Amino acid sequence: MTDRKPVGMNFEIWIDRQIREAAARGEFDDLPGTGKPLPRRRDDEMGWIKRKLDEEGLEFPLPGGLGLRREAEKVRAAAVAARSEDQARTLVAEMNDRIKDAVRHPMAGPPVVVPLIDEDEVVAAWRAAHPPAPPKAAAAPPPARTWWRRLLGR
């Protein structure tokens, strides 16, 4: 890198040339964060709160049907990760009851259509995530003792 810009050369051209030459020498090859996406920036007035919520893994409470839709997505994921098929079916049935109740008694907030969770689809995903254990091989019976071993007590 030169110390000074040559006289009569435009700053943009001079800087672009320095960057191009440094890249040709490989000076940018091992920079930290290479190949990773840029972090999201939140520069609005509440940006620091949003960043803190992201860091802590918390969420904004959503109104009405939007919150119900988010909850339905979480229940679907929880049902696939459930310990048993019966538990998965129970989670889906309870969520579907809440969705039906929300249709009967509209909530505050924007009207959002929340479809019922297909129980058979969730159970199929649960079965794919939890394959049955292979059957255990039956233990071989002990060898039969011959008459002369029984006689000798062996």
C-alpha positions as CSV (number, residue, x, y, z in Angstrom):
1,M,0.0,0.0,0.0
2,T,1.3,3.4,-0.9
3,D,1.4,6.1,1.7
4,R,0.0,8.9,-0.4
5,K,-2.4,9.1,-3.3
6,P,-0.6,10.0,-6.5
7,V,-1.2,13.5,-7.7
8,G,-3.9,13.8,-10.3
9,M,-5.5,10.4,-9.5
10,N,-9.1,10.2,-8.4
11,F,-9.6,8.9,-4.8
12,E,-12.1,6.2,-6.0
13,I,-9.8,4.9,-8.6
14,W,-6.8,4.9,-6.2
15,I,-8.8,3.1,-3.5
16,D,-10.3,0.6,-5.9
17,R,-6.8,-0.2,-7.2
18,Q,-5.5,-0.8,-3.7
19,I,-8.4,-3.1,-2.9
20,R,-7.9,-5.0,-6.2
21,E,-4.2,-5.5,-5.6
22,A,-4.7,-6.6,-2.0
23,A,-7.3,-9.1,-3.1
24,A,-4.8,-10.4,-5.7
25,R,-2.2,-10.9,-3.0
26,G,-4.7,-12.8,-0.9
27,E,-4.9,-10.5,2.0
28,F,-8.7,-10.9,2.3
29,D,-8.7,-14.7,2.2
30,D,-8.7,-15.5,5.9
31,L,-10.9,-12.8,7.4
32,P,-13.2,-13.8,10.3
33,G,-16.8,-14.2,9.2
34,T,-16.0,-15.0,5.6
35,G,-18.9,-16.8,3.9
36,K,-21.3,-16.0,6.8
37,P,-24.4,-13.7,6.4
38,L,-24.2,-10.2,7.7
39,P,-26.0,-9.8,11.1
40,R,-29.4,-8.2,10.9
41,R,-29.5,-4.6,12.0
42,R,-32.5,-3.1,13.7
43,D,-32.0,0.7,13.7
44,D,-35.5,1.8,14.5
45,E,-36.2,3.4,17.9
46,M,-37.0,0.0,19.5
47,G,-34.1,-1.8,17.9
48,W,-32.2,-2.4,21.1
49,I,-35.3,-4.1,22.6
50,K,-35.7,-6.3,19.5
51,R,-32.0,-7.3,19.6
52,K,-32.3,-8.2,23.3
53,L,-35.3,-10.3,22.7
54,D,-33.5,-12.1,19.9
55,E,-30.4,-12.7,22.1
56,E,-32.6,-14.1,24.9
57,G,-34.8,-16.2,22.6
58,L,-38.0,-14.3,23.6
59,E,-40.8,-13.2,21.3
60,F,-43.3,-10.4,21.2
61,P,-46.8,-11.5,22.1
62,L,-48.9,-11.4,19.0
63,P,-52.6,-10.4,19.0
64,G,-55.5,-12.8,18.4
65,G,-55.2,-15.1,15.4
66,L,-51.6,-14.3,14.8
67,G,-50.6,-15.6,18.2
68,L,-52.8,-18.6,17.7
69,R,-51.2,-19.4,14.4
70,R,-47.7,-19.1,16.0
71,E,-48.8,-21.4,18.8
72,A,-50.2,-23.9,16.3
73,E,-46.8,-24.1,14.6
74,K,-45.1,-24.6,18.0
75,V,-47.6,-27.4,18.9
76,R,-47.0,-29.1,15.6
77,A,-43.2,-29.1,16.3
78,A,-43.8,-30.3,19.9
79,A,-46.1,-33.1,18.7
80,V,-43.4,-34.4,16.3
81,A,-40.9,-34.3,19.2
82,A,-43.3,-35.9,21.7
83,R,-42.3,-39.0,23.6
84,S,-45.2,-41.2,22.4
85,E,-47.7,-41.2,19.6
86,D,-50.5,-40.8,22.2
87,Q,-48.9,-37.7,23.6
88,A,-48.5,-36.3,20.0
89,R,-52.2,-37.0,19.3
90,T,-53.3,-35.4,22.6
91,L,-51.3,-32.2,21.8
92,V,-52.8,-31.9,18.3
93,A,-56.4,-32.6,19.6
94,E,-56.0,-29.9,22.3
95,M,-54.7,-27.4,19.8
96,N,-57.5,-28.2,17.4
97,D,-60.0,-27.6,20.2
98,R,-58.5,-24.2,20.9
99,I,-58.7,-23.3,17.1
100,K,-62.3,-24.4,17.0
101,D,-63.1,-22.3,20.1
102,A,-61.4,-19.3,18.5
103,V,-63.6,-19.7,15.4
104,R,-66.7,-19.8,17.5
105,H,-65.6,-16.8,19.6
106,P,-63.6,-14.4,17.5
107,M,-60.5,-12.8,19.1
108,A,-59.4,-9.2,19.2
109,G,-56.9,-8.2,16.5
110,P,-56.8,-8.8,12.8
111,P,-58.9,-11.7,11.5
112,V,-56.5,-14.5,10.6
113,V,-57.5,-17.9,9.3
114,V,-55.8,-20.6,11.4
115,P,-56.2,-24.1,9.8
116,L,-56.8,-27.1,11.9
117,I,-53.7,-29.3,12.4
118,D,-54.0,-32.6,10.4
119,E,-53.5,-35.2,13.1
120,D,-52.6,-38.0,10.6
121,E,-49.9,-35.8,9.0
122,V,-48.4,-35.0,12.4
123,V,-48.5,-38.7,13.5
124,A,-46.8,-39.7,10.2
125,A,-44.1,-37.1,10.9
126,W,-43.8,-38.4,14.5
127,R,-43.4,-42.0,13.2
128,A,-40.7,-40.8,10.7
129,A,-38.8,-39.0,13.5
130,H,-39.2,-42.0,15.9
131,P,-38.6,-45.2,14.0
132,P,-39.4,-48.4,16.0
133,A,-36.5,-50.0,17.7
134,P,-35.2,-53.1,16.0
135,P,-36.4,-56.3,17.6
136,K,-34.0,-57.8,20.1
137,A,-32.6,-61.2,19.2
138,A,-33.9,-63.8,21.6
139,A,-31.2,-65.2,23.9
140,A,-30.1,-68.6,22.9
141,P,-31.3,-71.3,25.3
142,P,-28.6,-72.8,27.4
143,P,-27.2,-76.0,25.9
144,A,-29.1,-79.1,27.0
145,R,-27.2,-81.2,29.5
146,T,-26.6,-84.7,28.5
147,W,-27.6,-87.6,30.8
148,W,-24.0,-88.3,31.8
149,R,-23.4,-84.6,32.8
150,R,-26.5,-84.7,34.9
151,L,-25.2,-87.8,36.5
152,L,-21.9,-86.3,37.3
153,G,-23.5,-83.0,38.4
154,R,-21.9,-80.8,35.8
